[in-house]
Amino acid sequence: MKRITLLLAATFFLGFVTQAQKVKERDIIGTWKLVINIEEEIEEEAEEADTMLEEIFIKAVSGFVDGIMDDIEIYFEFRANNDLKITVNAYDETETEKGSWYINERGYLIIEDIEDDDDDFNITTDDDEWKLIDGILVSDEHEDNRTVYMTRVN
C-alpha cells in the first residue's frame, strides 16, 4: 500500500512540476531561439492525411522542407518596455524586425509583430499564448507535442 501511495504522490508531483508557469518579465528578458521540429509536424500531418496520395506527397516534400529549415535561425530578443527585436538568419543573410510583447491576464506571453512599410503602420497580433514550461517557451498550439518552442540563448 505504501508503494502505491508513493507512486501516486510521485506521479502527481511530476505532473504538477511540468505544468505551465505564469510568465514574469524577468523570466523572458533576453534572447531566445525559435525551434521548429518540422519533421514531427510533417509526420503528424501525414498520419492525418485523408488519402494515401496525400500522405505520399507530404512525406516526399518533408526532406526538402527539413533541409530548408536547417539553414534558417530565428531569434527573439525580449527587451524592457515590451520592445522586441526579431532576427532571422537565412542563407547568409540577416533580417531584423521590430515587435512588441506583453503578458496577458492569464500570465502567458503574447507576441505582436509591428510592420512599418512605406509609412503604413500595421500591427499584426498573433493570438498564440506562449507558456513557460520546464524552462522553455511553448506555443499553446503546440503544447502537447512541443514541436514549436523557444529556448533561452543567454
C-alpha positions as CSV (number, residue, x, y, z in Angstrom):
1,M,0.0,0.0,0.0
2,K,2.9,2.4,0.8
3,R,4.3,1.7,-2.7
4,I,1.1,2.7,-4.4
5,T,0.8,5.8,-2.3
6,L,4.4,6.8,-3.1
7,L,3.9,6.1,-6.8
8,L,0.7,8.2,-6.9
9,A,2.3,11.0,-5.0
10,A,5.3,11.0,-7.3
11,T,3.1,10.9,-10.4
12,F,1.0,13.8,-9.1
13,F,4.2,15.8,-8.2
14,L,5.8,15.3,-11.6
15,G,2.6,16.2,-13.4
16,F,2.4,19.4,-11.4
17,V,6.0,20.4,-12.0
18,T,5.7,20.2,-15.8
19,Q,2.6,22.4,-15.9
20,A,2.9,25.9,-17.4
21,Q,4.1,28.6,-15.1
22,K,2.9,32.1,-15.3
23,V,5.4,34.2,-17.2
24,K,7.1,37.1,-15.5
25,E,9.1,39.8,-17.2
26,R,12.3,38.7,-15.6
27,D,11.8,35.2,-16.9
28,I,11.8,36.2,-20.6
29,I,14.0,39.3,-20.8
30,G,16.9,38.3,-23.1
31,T,17.4,36.4,-26.3
32,W,15.5,33.2,-27.2
33,K,15.9,30.9,-30.2
34,L,12.8,29.6,-32.0
35,V,12.9,25.8,-32.5
36,I,10.6,24.2,-35.0
37,N,10.7,20.4,-35.2
38,I,9.3,20.3,-38.7
39,E,9.9,16.6,-39.1
40,E,7.5,15.8,-36.3
41,E,4.9,18.2,-37.6
42,I,5.1,16.6,-41.1
43,E,4.8,13.1,-39.6
44,E,1.6,14.2,-37.8
45,E,0.2,15.8,-40.9
46,A,1.0,12.6,-42.9
47,E,-0.8,10.5,-40.3
48,E,-3.8,12.7,-40.5
49,A,-3.9,12.7,-44.4
50,D,-7.2,11.9,-45.9
51,T,-5.8,9.8,-48.8
52,M,-2.8,7.7,-49.5
53,L,-1.7,10.0,-52.3
54,E,-1.8,13.0,-49.9
55,E,0.3,11.0,-47.4
56,I,2.9,10.2,-50.0
57,F,3.1,13.8,-51.2
58,I,3.6,15.0,-47.6
59,K,6.3,12.5,-47.0
60,A,8.0,13.3,-50.3
61,V,8.1,17.0,-49.5
62,S,9.3,16.5,-45.9
63,G,13.0,16.1,-46.8
64,F,13.0,19.2,-48.9
65,V,11.4,21.3,-46.2
66,D,13.6,19.9,-43.4
67,G,16.7,20.8,-45.4
68,I,15.5,24.4,-45.8
69,M,14.7,24.7,-42.1
70,D,18.3,23.7,-41.3
71,D,19.5,26.9,-42.9
72,I,17.1,29.2,-41.0
73,E,17.6,30.6,-37.5
74,I,15.1,32.9,-35.8
75,Y,15.9,34.8,-32.6
76,F,13.6,36.8,-30.3
77,E,15.3,39.4,-28.1
78,F,12.8,40.4,-25.5
79,R,13.7,43.8,-24.1
80,A,12.4,46.0,-21.3
81,N,9.4,48.3,-22.0
82,N,7.8,45.5,-24.1
83,D,10.2,46.0,-27.1
84,L,11.0,43.0,-29.2
85,K,13.7,42.5,-31.8
86,I,13.2,39.6,-34.1
87,T,16.2,38.4,-36.1
88,V,16.0,35.9,-39.0
89,N,19.3,34.4,-40.3
90,A,18.8,32.6,-43.6
91,Y,21.3,31.6,-46.2
92,D,24.0,34.0,-45.0
93,E,21.6,37.0,-44.9
94,T,20.1,38.6,-41.8
95,E,16.8,40.5,-41.5
96,T,15.6,42.2,-38.4
97,E,12.1,43.3,-37.4
98,K,10.7,45.2,-34.5
99,G,7.8,43.9,-32.4
100,S,6.3,44.1,-29.0
101,W,5.3,41.7,-26.4
102,Y,3.1,41.6,-23.2
103,I,1.9,39.2,-20.6
104,N,-1.8,38.7,-20.7
105,E,-4.2,38.5,-17.7
106,R,-3.7,34.7,-17.7
107,G,0.0,35.1,-17.2
108,Y,1.1,34.0,-20.7
109,L,3.3,35.7,-23.2
110,I,1.7,37.3,-26.3
111,I,4.0,38.5,-29.2
112,E,2.9,41.2,-31.6
113,D,4.7,42.0,-34.9
114,I,5.0,45.6,-35.9
115,E,5.5,46.3,-39.6
116,D,6.4,49.7,-41.0
117,D,6.1,49.5,-44.8
118,D,6.1,52.9,-46.6
119,D,4.8,54.8,-43.6
120,D,1.9,52.4,-43.3
121,F,1.9,51.3,-39.7
122,N,0.4,47.9,-39.2
123,I,0.2,45.7,-36.1
124,T,-0.4,42.0,-36.6
125,T,-1.4,40.4,-33.4
126,D,-0.9,36.7,-33.0
127,D,-3.4,35.0,-30.7
128,D,-0.9,32.3,-29.6
129,E,-0.2,32.3,-26.0
130,W,3.4,31.3,-25.1
131,K,3.7,29.3,-21.8
132,L,6.8,28.8,-19.7
133,I,7.2,25.0,-19.3
134,D,10.3,23.4,-18.0
135,G,12.4,26.5,-18.8
136,I,11.3,26.7,-22.4
137,L,8.6,28.9,-24.0
138,V,6.0,26.7,-25.7
139,S,3.3,27.9,-28.1
140,D,-0.1,26.9,-26.7
141,E,-0.9,25.5,-30.2
142,H,2.0,23.1,-29.8
143,E,1.9,22.5,-26.1
144,D,1.1,18.8,-26.3
145,N,3.8,17.8,-28.8
146,R,6.3,20.7,-28.2
147,T,7.2,20.9,-31.9
148,V,7.4,24.7,-31.8
149,Y,9.1,26.3,-28.8
150,M,11.8,28.8,-27.8
151,T,15.0,28.1,-25.8
152,R,17.0,30.8,-23.9
153,V,20.2,31.7,-25.6
154,N,21.7,33.9,-22.9
